[in-house]
């Protein structure tokens, strides 16, 4: 129909149609005009609330920072500071699989001097164990201590083994220091021999325990700058034992780390240094990480 400017109804029809078409267009575009005015409609808000997928690089970085996530490590601080007050109790013999042996001992110590008191092995092992626990937890591991000087004495050697077994540990490390003769220097790692008798059967753990020991020995040497023991192990830093209940009764990979000889003045100077003890803990931790990462 031709447009008639004299008919108001006819004249307003195109405007009404235009408004109707514009409203339909806006309804179809939804957030478009709102976005143009710098606002966000419901669709935009929903999009913003949806989290972006994790980036592979971020996941890899988390894994690298916590390589022991999901792993359990048991740390066994050798002896107990209270053992010397409970001589009768720790002298009682317990089953170690092949025979019976004392519950525990007091451990050794450095020699006292005119200006310095003796530093006990029990104090040393607890300090290194605390440092080691912190390092392992920072790497994501669940860490269990067999004791934290929170009991009068012990635990006995058979109980120490049971704690590691019950935790289903991926690795158990017993921290010690030796009490050998002056001139005997260096660290060594004790690994289990194949023992089958009574309640002892180390056959399943001999190989993995040796691998754990080798990894710790290599990392300990590198981190502390000390050498393998010059009095046993033929320079390997490893010593195989069949007479230790903590190893004989273990059903999970386990080693003892003798960090040095407390009776040698040069080794004693290292063992009594907090800076060096941190290096010792770091070396053990690095060895455990290398072992568990395969």
N, C-alpha and C positions, 0 to 999 in steps of 0.2 A: 504494500500500500504506500502511495506517495506520502511524504511527510507533510502535515497541515499545521502550519505555525499558528493557525487561529484556533485549534482544538487543544485545550490544556491537557486532556487525557492522552491524546495522541502524542503531544509534545513531550510528556514526562515518561512515556513508555520506554524509549531508548535508554534514558538515564537509569530507570529501574532495572532494566535488563543488564545494563553494564555493572550496576552495583551487585546484582545477584551473581553474575559471572565472576566478579572479583572476589566475592565472599567464598564461592566454591573453590576458586583457585587457591585462596589463602588456606582454606581447610585442607586442601590436598597437599599443600606444601608444609603445613604444620609449623615446624620450628624455624623455617627459613626467614620469615619476617622478624621473629624474635631474635634470631641470631644476628640479623642485620642491625637490631637496636642494641646489641651487646648483652642480651639476656639468654637464659637457658630454659628450654621447656622440659617437660617430663622425659621426652626421649633422650635429650642431651644428658640429663641428670642420671638416667639409668646407665647410659654409656660410660659416664665418668666413674660410677660406682663399681663397675666391673674391673677387677684387678687384672693387670697385664700378666701374661704368663712369665714364669721365672726364666731368666736368661741362663743358658748353659754355662756361660762364663762365671756367673755368680755361684751356681751350684758347685762348679769345679773348685772355686776358691774356698768355699765352705769345707769341702771334702779335704782339700789340701791343708787347711788350718786345723782340722780336727780328724786326723787320720785314724784315730783309735775309737771313734764313735761306735758304740755297740760292743766293744771289747771289755773284758774284765781282767784286771791285773791284781794279783795279791802280793803285797809287800810284807816280808817277814823280818822285822828288826831283830837281829840276833840278841839273845839274852834279854834281861829285864833289869833295870836299875835297882829293883828291890830284891833280886835273887840273893845278894850277899847277906840279907837279913833272914833268909829262909833256907839255910844250909841243909837242914834235915829233910825238908820237903823236896828240894830239887835233887837230893841224893837218891831218892826213891826210884827204883828202876821200873821202866815201862817197856812194853813190847815194841821192838822196832822191825818186826817181821822175821828176821833170821835168828835173833836172840834178844836179850834184854839189856838195856843201857840206862844210865842215869836220865832222869826227867829233863835236866838242863844243867848248865854250869853258870858261874858268874861271868865268864868271859875273861879277857885279858885287859891290860891297860898299858899306857906309856909309863916310863920310869919317872918317878917324882924327882924334882931337882930342888936346890935350895930356894929357888924363887918361883917354882911352878909345881902345883899339885899334880898327881897322876890323873890322866884323862882316861876314863874307863871306856872299854869297848861298847858297853851298853849305852852310854851317853852318845858315843859316836854313831852307832847304828840307828838310834832313834832320830838324831839330827839329820842324817843323810836320808832316812826314810821319809821324813816330813818334806824335805826338799824334793825328793823323787815323786812323792804323791802329787805335789802341786804341779810339777812339770807334766805328769801323765794326765791329770785332770784337765789341764789346759789343752791337751791334745784330744780330749773327748772320751778318755777311758773312765770306766767305773773302777775305783780303786778301793781295795779292802786291806786293812792292816790286821795282822794276826794279834797284835796288841799295841797299845799306845801308852804304856806305863800306867794303865788304868786298872791294874790288878796287882796284888801284893807280890806275886812272883809268876814265873812261867809266861806263856803256857809251855807245857812239856812238849818234847819234840814230836810225839805221836799226835798230839792235838794240833800242833802247827800244820802238820800234813793234812789232817782232816779238814781244817779251815779252808785250805786251798781246794781240796776235793769238793767240799760242799758248795763252794762258790762257782764250781765248774769253770775255773779260771783258764784263760787263754795262755797265761804265763804266770809263774810264781818266781819271785826273786827274794832270796834270803840275804840280807845285808850283814856283813861281818868285817872284822879286821883280824889279822893273824897275830900270834904271839911267839914268833920264832926267835932264833938267836941273832945277836948283833951282827951286821954284815949281810944278813939275808934280806934282800930288798925286793920290792915290786909287788904287783897285784897278781891274783890268779882267780879263775872261775872254776868251782867244783861242779862236775856233772855226774849224773848217776851211772854206775856200772849196771850191767845186766844182773839182776838179783831175782831169783825165784825160790822162795822157801817160806813156809808158814803163811803169814798174811801179806808177804811182800811179793810183788810181781812188777818189776820195772820194765819188762820187755816192751810194752807199748810206748813208753815215754823216753827210752834211751836216745833214739835218733832225733826227735824234735828237741829234747833237752840239750843235746850236743849242739844243734844248730843255734838254739837260743844262746848258749854259752859262747859260741864262736862270734856271734853278732855283738854280744856285749863286750867281749874281750877286745875286739877290733875298735869299737866306738870308745871304750874306756881309755885305751892307749892313745887314740887320736885326740880325745878331748882333754885328758889330764896331762898328757905329755910324759907319763910315767911308762916304765917298761914292764913286761911280764916278769914274774918272779924268777930270780936267778938261782933258786934252791930247789925247785921242783917243776915238773911240766916240760922239761927240755926246751924251754924258751917259747912254748906255745901259749902260755897263759892259761892252760887247761889242766885240771887234775881230776882223774876218775876215782870215785870213792864208792865202796860198797858197805861202809860201816855207819852211815848216817841215817838215822830213822826218818828225818825230814825228807830225805830223798827216797829211801826204800819204800815208804808207805804212800808216796804220792802217786796219784793216778792221772795227773796233769803235768805238762812240761814244767820242770823246776830246776833251778840252779842256785848255788851259793856264790856270792861275790866277796872274796877276801880283798879288800881295797888296798891293803898295804900291811907292813909289819910294824906293829906298835912298839916293839922292843928295839928297833933300830932307830938311832937318833935322827937320821936323815929322813926316813919315812915318817917318823913321829912328828917332825916339823911340818910335814904336809897334812897329816891327819888331824892335827890340832888347829889348822888354818880354816876359817870359815870360807874364805875364797876358794880354797882347794876343794873343800867338801861340796861346794856348789858345782864345781867342775866334775867331781865324782858322780853326783846325782845326774848331771846332764849326760855324762857318758853312758850311764846305765840306761837312762831314758831313751837315748838315741839308739842304743842297741835293741831295746825292746820294740821300738817303732819299726826298725829295719826288719826284725824277725816277724812281727805280726803283719807287716805289709807284704811279706813273702818275697 
